[in-house]
C-alpha cells in the first residue's frame, strides 16, 4: 500500500527533514520525492510505502497535519486508492 503526501507553503529550512522524520518514526518508507521552490514557495510531492506503518493510517495523517499546522504549511496525506479513484477517467 502506498500514500501520496503533499506539502505546500512558505519555504524554510528543514521541511523535508521534518516530514521524513515523521515517516521514519511511523515506519513509513519514502519511495520517491519531487520538490520545487518557486520564489519563496515550497512544493513537494512524496510517494511513500505505508505497508509496514506502525500506526493506523488516520493517525499518521493526523501527525502530518499537526506538523503542517505547527509550521504554517499545508500537508495532506492521501491513500493511493483514494488518489487513483479521484484521477480515474
matplotlib code that plots the C-alpha trace (Angstrom):
import matplotlib.pyplot as plt

x = [0.0, 1.2, 0.3, 0.9, 2.0, 1.8, 3.4, 2.8, 3.8, 6.4, 9.9, 12.0, 14.9, 14.1, 10.7, 11.9, 13.7, 10.7, 8.3, 10.6, 11.2, 7.6, 7.7, 10.7, 9.0, 5.9, 8.0, 6.8, 9.3, 9.8, 9.9, 10.1, 10.2, 9.9, 10.1, 10.4, 11.0, 9.2, 10.5, 9.7, 7.0, 7.9, 6.0, 6.7, 5.0, 6.2, 5.3, 5.5, 5.1, 2.7, 2.6, 4.5, 3.2, 3.4, 0.3, -3.1, -3.3, -5.6, -3.1, -0.2, -2.3, -3.1, 0.6, 1.4, -1.5, -0.3, 3.2, 1.7, -0.3, 2.8, 4.9, 2.2, 2.2, -0.5, 0.4, -2.0, -1.7, -3.9, -4.1, -3.2, -6.6, -8.3, -5.8, -6.3, -10.1, -10.1, -7.9, -9.5, -11.2]
y = [0.0, 3.5, 7.0, 10.4, 13.2, 16.8, 19.8, 23.4, 26.6, 29.2, 27.8, 27.3, 25.2, 21.6, 20.9, 17.7, 16.6, 17.1, 15.3, 12.4, 12.3, 11.5, 8.9, 7.3, 7.4, 5.7, 3.1, 4.6, 4.2, 7.2, 5.8, 8.9, 12.7, 15.7, 19.2, 22.7, 26.1, 28.8, 32.2, 31.7, 29.0, 25.3, 22.5, 18.8, 15.5, 12.4, 8.8, 6.5, 2.9, 2.5, -1.3, -1.5, 1.7, 1.2, 3.4, 3.5, 5.4, 8.1, 8.7, 9.0, 11.5, 13.4, 13.6, 15.1, 17.6, 18.7, 19.2, 21.4, 23.4, 23.9, 25.1, 27.0, 24.5, 22.6, 18.9, 16.4, 12.6, 10.6, 6.8, 5.6, 4.0, 7.4, 9.1, 6.6, 6.8, 10.6, 10.6, 7.8, 8.7]
z = [0.0, -0.8, 0.1, -1.6, 0.7, -0.5, 1.2, 0.2, 1.9, 2.5, 2.1, 5.3, 6.4, 7.4, 5.8, 4.1, 7.2, 9.5, 7.1, 6.5, 10.3, 10.9, 8.2, 9.9, 13.3, 11.9, 9.8, 6.5, 3.7, 1.3, -2.2, -4.3, -3.8, -6.0, -4.7, -6.1, -4.6, -6.6, -5.3, -1.6, -2.0, -1.3, -3.0, -2.5, -3.6, -1.8, -2.6, 0.4, 1.2, 4.2, 4.1, 7.4, 9.0, 12.8, 13.5, 11.9, 8.6, 10.2, 13.0, 10.5, 8.5, 11.7, 12.7, 9.3, 9.5, 13.0, 11.7, 8.9, 11.4, 13.5, 10.6, 8.7, 5.8, 4.1, 4.5, 3.1, 3.1, 0.6, 0.4, -3.0, -3.5, -3.0, -5.2, -8.0, -7.7, -7.9, -11.0, -13.0, -16.2]

ax = plt.figure().add_subplot(projection="3d")
ax.plot(x, y, z, "-o")
ax.set_aspect("equal")
plt.show()
